[in-house]
């Protein structure tokens, strides 16, 4: 009869057979917990041979019977290294907060005038809370600039950034400027306040100087907020009629 086990396996099985033939002391205790161990109930050779016969095996010897006796009651351990199939997530509609975070992470195509503004560049040139702000692009006529300073130019829209963080103030300011550009409005007002350190006033002064679309800005007249606000003159958006005239 052919033997399907290696010599090493046969030796191990014979050793195990000798251990099992002596039986197991049911009164023995566990060395760690001090609790009586459970007695071992092994199937008889006749039962094992009957089982093997049902499985259609033609090679049944004492070693194989012993091996099956030793493995009786043993359960296959769960392989935790196997990744279980993950159920596909249900298609749920993202809420407004999720969409807002996603847009901020991916960047927005509607940033327009606010794209690339440097906070550091703005903060490197601090201004006092009572300082009068004045900026003029060389391309603008002096007459137009004086009209802006004197409050003779009507402003269309305004934003108050009091109490905002630097990030919130930048977003609010750029939103206002983009809306003005889209609506072809040339003058807007930004209320930044004064304060002891005048952080927001410093930021607005620095941000506006970085934008090529800004032709000029000055501290507002007393009736419009004085040194706590600025009037901003923007380039006029070219209309289709302007393009056709050229």
Secondary structure, DSSP 4 states (H G I P E B T S, - for coil): ----S-HHHHHHHHHHHHHHHT---TT-B-TTT-PBPPPP-PPPHHHHHHHHHHTT-S---HHHHHHHHHTTT--PPP-TTSPPPPPPPP-----HHHHHHHHHHH--TT-GGGTT--HHHHHTS---TTPPPEEE-TTS-HHHHHHHHTT-SPP-EEEE-TT--HHHHHHHHHHHHHHHHHTT--EEEEE----SS-HHHHHHHHHHHH-TTEEEEEEPPGGGTGGGEEEEEEPPPPPHHHHHH-
